Amino acid sequence: MQSPAIWLCIGCQRCTSACSQLVKGHLIIEQLKQLAVSEGFATEKFPLAWKEYQQSLYSQLLDEINLLFGY
């Protein structure tokens, strides 16, 4: 719950689309984010602040992210 990895999910649903076991990965990540806030691992204000930061961060990293996923 302390890992920043859950906040890196952009909700694109690629994990869900790729899963042969029909796991809805994007929904699991969303639930983990909610749990992180409710359990005190992240402040209640963090998700909103993170959304604001995502716009600039992901635009800077878009090419690198696409390379990682083979696009």
CHARMM-style PDB file with segment names, atoms N, HN, CA, C and O in Angstrom:
ATOM      1  N   MET     1       0.813  -1.200   0.000  1.00  0.00      PROA
ATOM      2  CA  MET     1       0.000   0.000   0.000  1.00  0.00      PROA
ATOM      3  C   MET     1       0.857   1.265   0.000  1.00  0.00      PROA
ATOM      4  O   MET     1       0.378   2.342  -0.355  1.00  0.00      PROA
ATOM      5  N   GLN     2       2.110   1.134   0.395  1.00  0.00      PROA
ATOM      6  HN  GLN     2       2.499   0.259   0.683  1.00  0.00      PROA
ATOM      7  CA  GLN     2       2.988   2.302   0.412  1.00  0.00      PROA
ATOM      8  C   GLN     2       3.678   2.522  -0.927  1.00  0.00      PROA
ATOM      9  O   GLN     2       4.299   3.562  -1.141  1.00  0.00      PROA
ATOM     10  N   SER     3       3.576   1.569  -1.811  1.00  0.00      PROA
ATOM     11  HN  SER     3       3.071   0.724  -1.637  1.00  0.00      PROA
ATOM     12  CA  SER     3       4.244   1.688  -3.100  1.00  0.00      PROA
ATOM     13  C   SER     3       3.570   2.747  -3.969  1.00  0.00      PROA
ATOM     14  O   SER     3       2.342   2.796  -4.046  1.00  0.00      PROA
ATOM     15  N   PRO     4       4.357   3.586  -4.615  1.00  0.00      PROA
ATOM     16  CA  PRO     4       3.777   4.567  -5.527  1.00  0.00      PROA
ATOM     17  C   PRO     4       3.255   3.933  -6.821  1.00  0.00      PROA
ATOM     18  O   PRO     4       2.615   4.607  -7.629  1.00  0.00      PROA
ATOM     19  N   ALA     5       3.525   2.652  -7.017  1.00  0.00      PROA
ATOM     20  HN  ALA     5       4.045   2.105  -6.361  1.00  0.00      PROA
ATOM     21  CA  ALA     5       3.151   2.001  -8.274  1.00  0.00      PROA
ATOM     22  C   ALA     5       1.654   2.058  -8.548  1.00  0.00      PROA
ATOM     23  O   ALA     5       1.248   2.191  -9.703  1.00  0.00      PROA
ATOM     24  N   ILE     6       0.827   1.960  -7.514  1.00  0.00      PROA
ATOM     25  HN  ILE     6       1.156   1.852  -6.576  1.00  0.00      PROA
ATOM     26  CA  ILE     6      -0.621   1.975  -7.761  1.00  0.00      PROA
ATOM     27  C   ILE     6      -1.085   3.309  -8.321  1.00  0.00      PROA
ATOM     28  O   ILE     6      -2.093   3.372  -9.026  1.00  0.00      PROA
ATOM     29  N   TRP     7      -0.361   4.367  -8.014  1.00  0.00      PROA
ATOM     30  HN  TRP     7       0.457   4.316  -7.442  1.00  0.00      PROA
ATOM     31  CA  TRP     7      -0.760   5.692  -8.492  1.00  0.00      PROA
ATOM     32  C   TRP     7      -0.310   5.938  -9.930  1.00  0.00      PROA
ATOM     33  O   TRP     7      -0.735   6.909 -10.556  1.00  0.00      PROA
ATOM     34  N   LEU     8       0.544   5.067 -10.456  1.00  0.00      PROA
ATOM     35  HN  LEU     8       0.890   4.278  -9.948  1.00  0.00      PROA
ATOM     36  CA  LEU     8       1.001   5.242 -11.833  1.00  0.00      PROA
ATOM     37  C   LEU     8      -0.008   4.732 -12.860  1.00  0.00      PROA
ATOM     38  O   LEU     8       0.105   5.041 -14.046  1.00  0.00      PROA
ATOM     39  N   CYS     9      -0.975   3.970 -12.420  1.00  0.00      PROA
ATOM     40  HN  CYS     9      -1.068   3.719 -11.456  1.00  0.00      PROA
ATOM     41  CA  CYS     9      -2.011   3.464 -13.325  1.00  0.00      PROA
ATOM     42  C   CYS     9      -2.805   4.634 -13.902  1.00  0.00      PROA
ATOM     43  O   CYS     9      -3.289   5.493 -13.165  1.00  0.00      PROA
ATOM     44  N   ILE    10      -2.932   4.658 -15.210  1.00  0.00      PROA
ATOM     45  HN  ILE    10      -2.539   3.960 -15.810  1.00  0.00      PROA
ATOM     46  CA  ILE    10      -3.665   5.744 -15.858  1.00  0.00      PROA
ATOM     47  C   ILE    10      -5.083   5.333 -16.246  1.00  0.00      PROA
ATOM     48  O   ILE    10      -5.810   6.100 -16.878  1.00  0.00      PROA
ATOM     49  N   GLY    11      -5.463   4.126 -15.864  1.00  0.00      PROA
ATOM     50  HN  GLY    11      -4.872   3.504 -15.351  1.00  0.00      PROA
ATOM     51  CA  GLY    11      -6.831   3.677 -16.129  1.00  0.00      PROA
ATOM     52  C   GLY    11      -7.115   3.367 -17.583  1.00  0.00      PROA
ATOM     53  O   GLY    11      -8.262   3.448 -18.020  1.00  0.00      PROA
ATOM     54  N   CYS    12      -6.092   3.015 -18.335  1.00  0.00      PROA
ATOM     55  HN  CYS    12      -5.160   2.949 -17.979  1.00  0.00      PROA
ATOM     56  CA  CYS    12      -6.262   2.768 -19.770  1.00  0.00      PROA
ATOM     57  C   CYS    12      -6.936   1.423 -20.060  1.00  0.00      PROA
ATOM     58  O   CYS    12      -7.412   1.190 -21.171  1.00  0.00      PROA
ATOM     59  N   GLN    13      -6.972   0.553 -19.068  1.00  0.00      PROA
ATOM     60  HN  GLN    13      -6.586   0.743 -18.166  1.00  0.00      PROA
ATOM     61  CA  GLN    13      -7.597  -0.760 -19.150  1.00  0.00      PROA
ATOM     62  C   GLN    13      -6.853  -1.751 -20.049  1.00  0.00      PROA
ATOM     63  O   GLN    13      -7.414  -2.779 -20.431  1.00  0.00      PROA
ATOM     64  N   ARG    14      -5.617  -1.455 -20.384  1.00  0.00      PROA
ATOM     65  HN  ARG    14      -5.161  -0.620 -20.073  1.00  0.00      PROA
ATOM     66  CA  ARG    14      -4.826  -2.394 -21.193  1.00  0.00      PROA
ATOM     67  C   ARG    14      -4.613  -3.702 -20.447  1.00  0.00      PROA
ATOM     68  O   ARG    14      -4.635  -4.775 -21.049  1.00  0.00      PROA
ATOM     69  N   CYS    15      -4.409  -3.616 -19.139  1.00  0.00      PROA
ATOM     70  HN  CYS    15      -4.392  -2.744 -18.650  1.00  0.00      PROA
ATOM     71  CA  CYS    15      -4.199  -4.830 -18.349  1.00  0.00      PROA
ATOM     72  C   CYS    15      -5.456  -5.701 -18.376  1.00  0.00      PROA
ATOM     73  O   CYS    15      -5.370  -6.926 -18.464  1.00  0.00      PROA
ATOM     74  N   THR    16      -6.603  -5.068 -18.301  1.00  0.00      PROA
ATOM     75  HN  THR    16      -6.673  -4.073 -18.230  1.00  0.00      PROA
ATOM     76  CA  THR    16      -7.869  -5.798 -18.339  1.00  0.00      PROA
ATOM     77  C   THR    16      -8.078  -6.437 -19.703  1.00  0.00      PROA
ATOM     78  O   THR    16      -8.493  -7.593 -19.793  1.00  0.00      PROA
ATOM     79  N   SER    17      -7.797  -5.702 -20.748  1.00  0.00      PROA
ATOM     80  HN  SER    17      -7.460  -4.764 -20.675  1.00  0.00      PROA
ATOM     81  CA  SER    17      -7.969  -6.222 -22.107  1.00  0.00      PROA
ATOM     82  C   SER    17      -7.027  -7.387 -22.397  1.00  0.00      PROA
ATOM     83  O   SER    17      -7.376  -8.314 -23.128  1.00  0.00      PROA
ATOM     84  N   ALA    18      -5.832  -7.329 -21.818  1.00  0.00      PROA
ATOM     85  HN  ALA    18      -5.548  -6.576 -21.224  1.00  0.00      PROA
ATOM     86  CA  ALA    18      -4.822  -8.355 -22.099  1.00  0.00      PROA
ATOM     87  C   ALA    18      -4.977  -9.611 -21.243  1.00  0.00      PROA
ATOM     88  O   ALA    18      -4.364 -10.636 -21.540  1.00  0.00      PROA
ATOM     89  N   CYS    19      -5.782  -9.547 -20.194  1.00  0.00      PROA
ATOM     90  HN  CYS    19      -6.280  -8.714 -19.952  1.00  0.00      PROA
ATOM     91  CA  CYS    19      -5.849 -10.660 -19.243  1.00  0.00      PROA
ATOM     92  C   CYS    19      -6.702 -11.808 -19.775  1.00  0.00      PROA
ATOM     93  O   CYS    19      -7.894 -11.639 -20.030  1.00  0.00      PROA
ATOM     94  N   SER    20      -6.094 -12.956 -19.937  1.00  0.00      PROA
ATOM     95  HN  SER    20      -5.125 -13.094 -19.730  1.00  0.00      PROA
ATOM     96  CA  SER    20      -6.818 -14.138 -20.424  1.00  0.00      PROA
ATOM     97  C   SER    20      -7.720 -14.740 -19.343  1.00  0.00      PROA
ATOM     98  O   SER    20      -8.582 -15.568 -19.638  1.00  0.00      PROA
ATOM     99  N   GLN    21      -7.518 -14.324 -18.100  1.00  0.00      PROA
ATOM    100  HN  GLN    21      -6.818 -13.652 -17.860  1.00  0.00      PROA
ATOM    101  CA  GLN    21      -8.327 -14.821 -16.986  1.00  0.00      PROA
ATOM    102  C   GLN    21      -9.511 -13.896 -16.683  1.00  0.00      PROA
ATOM    103  O   GLN    21     -10.241 -14.104 -15.715  1.00  0.00      PROA
ATOM    104  N   LEU    22      -9.687 -12.883 -17.516  1.00  0.00      PROA
ATOM    105  HN  LEU    22      -9.093 -12.714 -18.303  1.00  0.00      PROA
ATOM    106  CA  LEU    22     -10.778 -11.910 -17.385  1.00  0.00      PROA
ATOM    107  C   LEU    22     -10.747 -11.126 -16.075  1.00  0.00      PROA
ATOM    108  O   LEU    22     -11.785 -10.710 -15.561  1.00  0.00      PROA
ATOM    109  N   VAL    23      -9.530 -10.929 -15.541  1.00  0.00      PROA
ATOM    110  HN  VAL    23      -8.686 -11.267 -15.958  1.00  0.00      PROA
ATOM    111  CA  VAL    23      -9.365 -10.110 -14.345  1.00  0.00      PROA
ATOM    112  C   VAL    23      -9.467  -8.642 -14.758  1.00  0.00      PROA
ATOM    113  O   VAL    23      -8.856  -8.227 -15.742  1.00  0.00      PROA
ATOM    114  N   LYS    24     -10.218  -7.881 -14.025  1.00  0.00      PROA
ATOM    115  HN  LYS    24     -10.715  -8.218 -13.225  1.00  0.00      PROA
ATOM    116  CA  LYS    24     -10.373  -6.451 -14.307  1.00  0.00      PROA
ATOM    117  C   LYS    24      -9.332  -5.682 -13.494  1.00  0.00      PROA
ATOM    118  O   LYS    24      -9.630  -5.088 -12.458  1.00  0.00      PROA
ATOM    119  N   GLY    25      -8.107  -5.718 -14.003  1.00  0.00      PROA
ATOM    120  HN  GLY    25      -7.865  -6.201 -14.844  1.00  0.00      PROA
ATOM    121  CA  GLY    25      -6.968  -5.137 -13.303  1.00  0.00      PROA
ATOM    122  C   GLY    25      -7.131  -3.671 -12.983  1.00  0.00      PROA
ATOM    123  O   GLY    25      -6.739  -3.218 -11.908  1.00  0.00      PROA
ATOM    124  N   HSD    26      -7.709  -2.924 -13.910  1.00  0.00      PROA
ATOM    125  HN  HSD    26      -8.028  -3.292 -14.783  1.00  0.00      PROA
ATOM    126  CA  HSD    26      -7.867  -1.488 -13.667  1.00  0.00      PROA
ATOM    127  C   HSD    26      -8.794  -1.225 -12.482  1.00  0.00      PROA
ATOM    128  O   HSD    26      -8.611  -0.246 -11.758  1.00  0.00      PROA
ATOM    129  N   LEU    27      -9.781  -2.086 -12.280  1.00  0.00      PROA
ATOM    130  HN  LEU    27      -9.930  -2.881 -12.868  1.00  0.00      PROA
ATOM    131  CA  LEU    27     -10.686  -1.910 -11.139  1.00  0.00      PROA
ATOM    132  C   LEU    27     -10.000  -2.291  -9.824  1.00  0.00      PROA
ATOM    133  O   LEU    27     -10.262  -1.690  -8.782  1.00  0.00      PROA
ATOM    134  N   ILE    28      -9.131  -3.284  -9.881  1.00  0.00      PROA
ATOM    135  HN  ILE    28      -8.918  -3.772 -10.727  1.00  0.00      PROA
ATOM    136  CA  ILE    28      -8.376  -3.671  -8.689  1.00  0.00      PROA
ATOM    137  C   ILE    28      -7.467  -2.527  -8.254  1.00  0.00      PROA
ATOM    138  O   ILE    28      -7.370  -2.214  -7.068  1.00  0.00      PROA
ATOM    139  N   ILE    29      -6.810  -1.913  -9.218  1.00  0.00      PROA
ATOM    140  HN  ILE    29      -6.890  -2.167 -10.182  1.00  0.00      PROA
ATOM    141  CA  ILE    29      -5.927  -0.783  -8.906  1.00  0.00      PROA
ATOM    142  C   ILE    29      -6.735   0.365  -8.307  1.00  0.00      PROA
ATOM    143  O   ILE    29      -6.293   0.991  -7.344  1.00  0.00      PROA
ATOM    144  N   GLU    30      -7.897   0.646  -8.855  1.00  0.00      PROA
ATOM    145  HN  GLU    30      -8.256   0.137  -9.638  1.00  0.00      PROA
ATOM    146  CA  GLU    30      -8.742   1.712  -8.305  1.00  0.00      PROA
ATOM    147  C   GLU    30      -9.140   1.409  -6.866  1.00  0.00      PROA
ATOM    148  O   GLU    30      -9.154   2.305  -6.021  1.00  0.00      PROA
ATOM    149  N   GLN    31      -9.461   0.158  -6.586  1.00  0.00      PROA
ATOM    150  HN  GLN    31      -9.450  -0.570  -7.272  1.00  0.00      PROA
ATOM    151  CA  GLN    31      -9.806  -0.224  -5.218  1.00  0.00      PROA
ATOM    152  C   GLN    31      -8.603  -0.105  -4.285  1.00  0.00      PROA
ATOM    153  O   GLN    31      -8.749   0.296  -3.131  1.00  0.00      PROA
ATOM    154  N   LEU    32      -7.416  -0.450  -4.782  1.00  0.00      PROA
ATOM    155  HN  LEU    32      -7.297  -0.775  -5.720  1.00  0.00      PROA
ATOM    156  CA  LEU    32      -6.205  -0.294  -3.975  1.00  0.00      PROA
ATOM    157  C   LEU    32      -5.946   1.174  -3.646  1.00  0.00      PROA
ATOM    158  O   LEU    32      -5.518   1.500  -2.538  1.00  0.00      PROA
ATOM    159  N   LYS    33      -6.204   2.048  -4.597  1.00  0.00      PROA
ATOM    160  HN  LYS    33      -6.551   1.784  -5.497  1.00  0.00      PROA
ATOM    161  CA  LYS    33      -6.041   3.479  -4.348  1.00  0.00      PROA
ATOM    162  C   LYS    33      -6.997   3.945  -3.257  1.00  0.00      PROA
ATOM    163  O   LYS    33      -6.602   4.686  -2.356  1.00  0.00      PROA
ATOM    164  N   GLN    34      -8.245   3.515  -3.336  1.00  0.00      PROA
ATOM    165  HN  GLN    34      -8.565   2.914  -4.067  1.00  0.00      PROA
ATOM    166  CA  GLN    34      -9.234   3.884  -2.317  1.00  0.00      PROA
ATOM    167  C   GLN    34      -8.834   3.343  -0.953  1.00  0.00      PROA
ATOM    168  O   GLN    34      -8.971   4.028   0.060  1.00  0.00      PROA
ATOM    169  N   LEU    35      -8.343   2.116  -0.932  1.00  0.00      PROA
ATOM    170  HN  LEU    35      -8.232   1.559  -1.754  1.00  0.00      PROA
ATOM    171  CA  LEU    35      -7.904   1.501   0.317  1.00  0.00      PROA
ATOM    172  C   LEU    35      -6.692   2.230   0.895  1.00  0.00      PROA
ATOM    173  O   LEU    35      -6.592   2.402   2.110  1.00  0.00      PROA
ATOM    174  N   ALA    36      -5.784   2.653   0.041  1.00  0.00      PROA
ATOM    175  HN  ALA    36      -5.865   2.514  -0.946  1.00  0.00      PROA
ATOM    176  CA  ALA    36      -4.604   3.399   0.496  1.00  0.00      PROA
ATOM    177  C   ALA    36      -5.021   4.676   1.218  1.00  0.00      PROA
ATOM    178  O   ALA    36      -4.425   5.044   2.230  1.00  0.00      PROA
ATOM    179  N   VAL    37      -6.030   5.341   0.707  1.00  0.00      PROA
ATOM    180  HN  VAL    37      -6.514   5.042  -0.116  1.00  0.00      PROA
ATOM    181  CA  VAL    37      -6.523   6.558   1.351  1.00  0.00      PROA
ATOM    182  C   VAL    37      -7.246   6.218   2.653  1.00  0.00      PROA
ATOM    183  O   VAL    37      -6.989   6.837   3.686  1.00  0.00      PROA
ATOM    184  N   SER    38      -8.135   5.253   2.611  1.00  0.00      PROA
ATOM    185  HN  SER    38      -8.344   4.750   1.772  1.00  0.00      PROA
ATOM    186  CA  SER    38      -8.924   4.925   3.810  1.00  0.00      PROA
ATOM    187  C   SER    38      -8.059   4.354   4.938  1.00  0.00      PROA
ATOM    188  O   SER    38      -8.398   4.501   6.113  1.00  0.00      PROA
ATOM    189  N   GLU    39      -6.948   3.706   4.587  1.00  0.00      PROA
ATOM    190  HN  GLU    39      -6.673   3.587   3.633  1.00  0.00      PROA
ATOM    191  CA  GLU    39      -6.051   3.137   5.597  1.00  0.00      PROA
ATOM    192  C   GLU    39      -4.958   4.117   6.027  1.00  0.00      PROA
ATOM    193  O   GLU    39      -4.130   3.790   6.877  1.00  0.00      PROA
ATOM    194  N   GLY    40      -4.953   5.306   5.447  1.00  0.00      PROA
ATOM    195  HN  GLY    40      -5.626   5.572   4.756  1.00  0.00      PROA
ATOM    196  CA  GLY    40      -4.002   6.333   5.855  1.00  0.00      PROA
ATOM    197  C   GLY    40      -2.638   6.278   5.187  1.00  0.00      PROA
ATOM    198  O   GLY    40      -1.715   6.967   5.620  1.00  0.00      PROA
ATOM    199  N   PHE    41      -2.493   5.473   4.142  1.00  0.00      PROA
ATOM    200  HN  PHE    41      -3.244   4.913   3.790  1.00  0.00      PROA
ATOM    201  CA  PHE    41      -1.217   5.420   3.428  1.00  0.00      PROA
ATOM    202  C   PHE    41      -1.063   6.616   2.485  1.00  0.00      PROA
ATOM    203  O   PHE    41       0.047   6.948   2.071  1.00  0.00      PROA
ATOM    204  N   ALA    42      -2.167   7.247   2.155  1.00  0.00      PROA
ATOM    205  HN  ALA    42      -3.069   6.977   2.492  1.00  0.00      PROA
ATOM    206  CA  ALA    42      -2.173   8.460   1.335  1.00  0.00      PROA
ATOM    207  C   ALA    42      -3.217   9.402   1.939  1.00  0.00      PROA
ATOM    208  O   ALA    42      -4.225   8.955   2.487  1.00  0.00      PROA
ATOM    209  N   THR    43      -2.971  10.686   1.837  1.00  0.00      PROA
ATOM    210  HN  THR    43      -2.152  11.050   1.392  1.00  0.00      PROA
ATOM    211  CA  THR    43      -3.938  11.642   2.375  1.00  0.00      PROA
ATOM    212  C   THR    43      -5.150  11.708   1.459  1.00  0.00      PROA
ATOM    213  O   THR    43      -5.090  11.309   0.296  1.00  0.00      PROA
ATOM    214  N   GLU    44      -6.236  12.212   1.993  1.00  0.00      PROA
ATOM    215  HN  GLU    44      -6.285  12.536   2.937  1.00  0.00      PROA
ATOM    216  CA  GLU    44      -7.455  12.340   1.185  1.00  0.00      PROA
ATOM    217  C   GLU    44      -7.266  13.317   0.030  1.00  0.00      PROA
ATOM    218  O   GLU    44      -7.949  13.209  -0.988  1.00  0.00      PROA
ATOM    219  N   LYS    45      -6.355  14.259   0.176  1.00  0.00      PROA
ATOM    220  HN  LYS    45      -5.800  14.347   1.003  1.00  0.00      PROA
ATOM    221  CA  LYS    45      -6.104  15.246  -0.878  1.00  0.00      PROA
ATOM    222  C   LYS    45      -5.181  14.713  -1.968  1.00  0.00      PROA
ATOM    223  O   LYS    45      -5.151  15.253  -3.073  1.00  0.00      PROA
ATOM    224  N   PHE    46      -4.431  13.663  -1.667  1.00  0.00      PROA
ATOM    225  HN  PHE    46      -4.455  13.224  -0.768  1.00  0.00      PROA
ATOM    226  CA  PHE    46      -3.438  13.169  -2.618  1.00  0.00      PROA
ATOM    227  C   PHE    46      -4.022  12.759  -3.966  1.00  0.00      PROA
ATOM    228  O   PHE    46      -3.461  13.151  -4.989  1.00  0.00      PROA
ATOM    229  N   PRO    47      -5.121  11.990  -4.033  1.00  0.00      PROA
ATOM    230  CA  PRO    47      -5.629  11.588  -5.353  1.00  0.00      PROA
ATOM    231  C   PRO    47      -5.949  12.768  -6.268  1.00  0.00      PROA
ATOM    232  O   PRO    47      -5.683  12.706  -7.469  1.00  0.00      PROA
ATOM    233  N   LEU    48      -6.507  13.827  -5.724  1.00  0.00      PROA
ATOM    234  HN  LEU    48      -6.723  13.878  -4.748  1.00  0.00      PROA
ATOM    235  CA  LEU    48      -6.819  15.001  -6.541  1.00  0.00      PROA
ATOM    236  C   LEU    48      -5.537  15.699  -6.992  1.00  0.00      PROA
ATOM    237  O   LEU    48      -5.414  16.094  -8.151  1.00  0.00      PROA
ATOM    238  N   ALA    49      -4.587  15.849  -6.074  1.00  0.00      PROA
ATOM    239  HN  ALA    49      -4.686  15.528  -5.132  1.00  0.00      PROA
ATOM    240  CA  ALA    49      -3.308  16.469  -6.436  1.00  0.00      PROA
ATOM    241  C   ALA    49      -2.586  15.629  -7.479  1.00  0.00      PROA
ATOM    242  O   ALA    49      -1.979  16.168  -8.405  1.00  0.00      PROA
ATOM    243  N   TRP    50      -2.650  14.317  -7.330  1.00  0.00      PROA
ATOM    244  HN  TRP    50      -3.143  13.879  -6.578  1.00  0.00      PROA
ATOM    245  CA  TRP    50      -1.986  13.425  -8.272  1.00  0.00      PROA
ATOM    246  C   TRP    50      -2.573  13.576  -9.669  1.00  0.00      PROA
ATOM    247  O   TRP    50      -1.830  13.583 -10.650  1.00  0.00      PROA
ATOM    248  N   LYS    51      -3.887  13.695  -9.777  1.00  0.00      PROA
ATOM    249  HN  LYS    51      -4.492  13.689  -8.980  1.00  0.00      PROA
ATOM    250  CA  LYS    51      -4.527  13.872 -11.093  1.00  0.00      PROA
ATOM    251  C   LYS    51      -3.996  15.126 -11.779  1.00  0.00      PROA
ATOM    252  O   LYS    51      -3.784  15.133 -12.992  1.00  0.00      PROA
ATOM    253  N   GLU    52      -3.783  16.169 -11.013  1.00  0.00      PROA
ATOM    254  HN  GLU    52      -3.955  16.164 -10.028  1.00  0.00      PROA
ATOM    255  CA  GLU    52      -3.245  17.408 -11.584  1.00  0.00      PROA
ATOM    256  C   GLU    52      -1.814  17.200 -12.086  1.00  0.00      PROA
ATOM    257  O   GLU    52      -1.450  17.693 -13.153  1.00  0.00      PROA
ATOM    258  N   TYR    53      -1.019  16.479 -11.326  1.00  0.00      PROA
ATOM    259  HN  TYR    53      -1.315  16.078 -10.459  1.00  0.00      PROA
ATOM    260  CA  TYR    53       0.371  16.227 -11.714  1.00  0.00      PROA
ATOM    261  C   TYR    53       0.480  15.266 -12.889  1.00  0.00      PROA
ATOM    262  O   TYR    53       1.413  15.354 -13.687  1.00  0.00      PROA
ATOM    263  N   GLN    54      -0.471  14.352 -12.994  1.00  0.00      PROA
ATOM    264  HN  GLN    54      -1.229  14.280 -12.346  1.00  0.00      PROA
ATOM    265  CA  GLN    54      -0.415  13.342 -14.062  1.00  0.00      PROA
ATOM    266  C   GLN    54      -0.317  13.979 -15.443  1.00  0.00      PROA
ATOM    267  O   GLN    54       0.436  13.507 -16.295  1.00  0.00      PROA
ATOM    268  N   GLN    55      -1.057  15.021 -15.658  1.00  0.00      PROA
ATOM    269  HN  GLN    55      -1.668  15.404 -14.966  1.00  0.00      PROA
ATOM    270  CA  GLN    55      -1.083  15.653 -16.976  1.00  0.00      PROA
ATOM    271  C   GLN    55       0.319  16.027 -17.440  1.00  0.00      PROA
ATOM    272  O   GLN    55       0.702  15.727 -18.571  1.00  0.00      PROA
ATOM    273  N   SER    56       1.078  16.674 -16.578  1.00  0.00      PROA
ATOM    274  HN  SER    56       0.767  16.918 -15.659  1.00  0.00      PROA
ATOM    275  CA  SER    56       2.417  17.085 -16.996  1.00  0.00      PROA
ATOM    276  C   SER    56       3.398  15.916 -16.966  1.00  0.00      PROA
ATOM    277  O   SER    56       4.259  15.807 -17.840  1.00  0.00      PROA
ATOM    278  N   LEU    57       3.275  15.052 -15.976  1.00  0.00      PROA
ATOM    279  HN  LEU    57       2.575  15.141 -15.267  1.00  0.00      PROA
ATOM    280  CA  LEU    57       4.203  13.927 -15.882  1.00  0.00      PROA
ATOM    281  C   LEU    57       4.062  12.963 -17.053  1.00  0.00      PROA
ATOM    282  O   LEU    57       5.056  12.578 -17.669  1.00  0.00      PROA
ATOM    283  N   TYR    58       2.836  12.576 -17.357  1.00  0.00      PROA
ATOM    284  HN  TYR    58       2.029  12.888 -16.857  1.00  0.00      PROA
ATOM    285  CA  TYR    58       2.638  11.578 -18.401  1.00  0.00      PROA
ATOM    286  C   TYR    58       2.924  12.124 -19.794  1.00  0.00      PROA
ATOM    287  O   TYR    58       3.344  11.374 -20.675  1.00  0.00      PROA
ATOM    288  N   SER    59       2.707  13.392 -19.999  1.00  0.00      PROA
ATOM    289  HN  SER    59       2.366  14.001 -19.283  1.00  0.00      PROA
ATOM    290  CA  SER    59       3.050  13.929 -21.312  1.00  0.00      PROA
ATOM    291  C   SER    59       4.562  13.889 -21.522  1.00  0.00      PROA
ATOM    292  O   SER    59       5.029  13.717 -22.648  1.00  0.00      PROA
ATOM    293  N   GLN    60       5.322  14.046 -20.448  1.00  0.00      PROA
ATOM    294  HN  GLN    60       4.942  14.185 -19.534  1.00  0.00      PROA
ATOM    295  CA  GLN    60       6.783  13.971 -20.540  1.00  0.00      PROA
ATOM    296  C   GLN    60       7.265  12.536 -20.756  1.00  0.00      PROA
ATOM    297  O   GLN    60       8.291  12.306 -21.396  1.00  0.00      PROA
ATOM    298  N   LEU    61       6.521  11.586 -20.222  1.00  0.00      PROA
ATOM    299  HN  LEU    61       5.688  11.773 -19.702  1.00  0.00      PROA
ATOM    300  CA  LEU    61       6.951  10.191 -20.269  1.00  0.00      PROA
ATOM    301  C   LEU    61       6.226   9.344 -21.320  1.00  0.00      PROA
ATOM    302  O   LEU    61       6.474   8.142 -21.418  1.00  0.00      PROA
ATOM    303  N   LEU    62       5.354   9.943 -22.087  1.00  0.00      PROA
ATOM    304  HN  LEU    62       5.152  10.919 -22.007  1.00  0.00      PROA
ATOM    305  CA  LEU    62       4.517   9.190 -23.014  1.00  0.00      PROA
ATOM    306  C   LEU    62       5.324   8.321 -23.976  1.00  0.00      PROA
ATOM    307  O   LEU    62       4.984   7.158 -24.191  1.00  0.00      PROA
ATOM    308  N   ASP    63       6.361   8.859 -24.541  1.00  0.00      PROA
ATOM    309  HN  ASP    63       6.637   9.804 -24.367  1.00  0.00      PROA
ATOM    310  CA  ASP    63       7.176   8.069 -25.468  1.00  0.00      PROA
ATOM    311  C   ASP    63       7.809   6.866 -24.774  1.00  0.00      PROA
ATOM    312  O   ASP    63       7.852   5.772 -25.337  1.00  0.00      PROA
ATOM    313  N   GLU    64       8.293   7.066 -23.568  1.00  0.00      PROA
ATOM    314  HN  GLU    64       8.258   7.954 -23.110  1.00  0.00      PROA
ATOM    315  CA  GLU    64       8.909   5.964 -22.826  1.00  0.00      PROA
ATOM    316  C   GLU    64       7.878   4.905 -22.437  1.00  0.00      PROA
ATOM    317  O   GLU    64       8.163   3.709 -22.491  1.00  0.00      PROA
ATOM    318  N   ILE    65       6.706   5.336 -22.052  1.00  0.00      PROA
ATOM    319  HN  ILE    65       6.474   6.308 -22.008  1.00  0.00      PROA
ATOM    320  CA  ILE    65       5.634   4.399 -21.695  1.00  0.00      PROA
ATOM    321  C   ILE    65       5.238   3.577 -22.915  1.00  0.00      PROA
ATOM    322  O   ILE    65       5.077   2.360 -22.815  1.00  0.00      PROA
ATOM    323  N   ASN    66       5.083   4.219 -24.051  1.00  0.00      PROA
ATOM    324  HN  ASN    66       5.213   5.207 -24.133  1.00  0.00      PROA
ATOM    325  CA  ASN    66       4.726   3.506 -25.275  1.00  0.00      PROA
ATOM    326  C   ASN    66       5.778   2.468 -25.645  1.00  0.00      PROA
ATOM    327  O   ASN    66       5.430   1.374 -26.090  1.00  0.00      PROA
ATOM    328  N   LEU    67       7.046   2.786 -25.471  1.00  0.00      PROA
ATOM    329  HN  LEU    67       7.329   3.674 -25.109  1.00  0.00      PROA
ATOM    330  CA  LEU    67       8.111   1.829 -25.748  1.00  0.00      PROA
ATOM    331  C   LEU    67       8.018   0.617 -24.827  1.00  0.00      PROA
ATOM    332  O   LEU    67       8.229  -0.516 -25.262  1.00  0.00      PROA
ATOM    333  N   LEU    68       7.708   0.851 -23.572  1.00  0.00      PROA
ATOM    334  HN  LEU    68       7.537   1.771 -23.218  1.00  0.00      PROA
ATOM    335  CA  LEU    68       7.576  -0.246 -22.623  1.00  0.00      PROA
ATOM    336  C   LEU    68       6.463  -1.219 -23.019  1.00  0.00      PROA
ATOM    337  O   LEU    68       6.589  -2.429 -22.836  1.00  0.00      PROA
ATOM    338  N   PHE    69       5.378  -0.675 -23.559  1.00  0.00      PROA
ATOM    339  HN  PHE    69       5.276   0.309 -23.708  1.00  0.00      PROA
ATOM    340  CA  PHE    69       4.240  -1.500 -23.953  1.00  0.00      PROA
ATOM    341  C   PHE    69       4.322  -1.945 -25.410  1.00  0.00      PROA
ATOM    342  O   PHE    69       3.425  -2.632 -25.897  1.00  0.00      PROA
ATOM    343  N   GLY    70       5.372  -1.566 -26.099  1.00  0.00      PROA
ATOM    344  HN  GLY    70       6.101  -1.007 -25.703  1.00  0.00      PROA
ATOM    345  CA  GLY    70       5.575  -2.002 -27.468  1.00  0.00      PROA
ATOM    346  C   GLY    70       4.741  -1.267 -28.512  1.00  0.00      PROA
ATOM    347  O   GLY    70       4.411  -1.825 -29.558  1.00  0.00      PROA
ATOM    348  N   TYR    71       4.407  -0.025 -28.223  1.00  0.00      PROA
ATOM    349  HN  TYR    71       4.675   0.428 -27.373  1.00  0.00      PROA
ATOM    350  CA  TYR    71       3.616   0.771 -29.176  1.00  0.00      PROA
ATOM    351  C   TYR    71       4.476   1.798 -29.862  1.00  0.00      PROA
ATOM    352  OT1 TYR    71       3.984   2.559 -30.695  1.00  0.00      PROA
TER     353      TYR     71
END
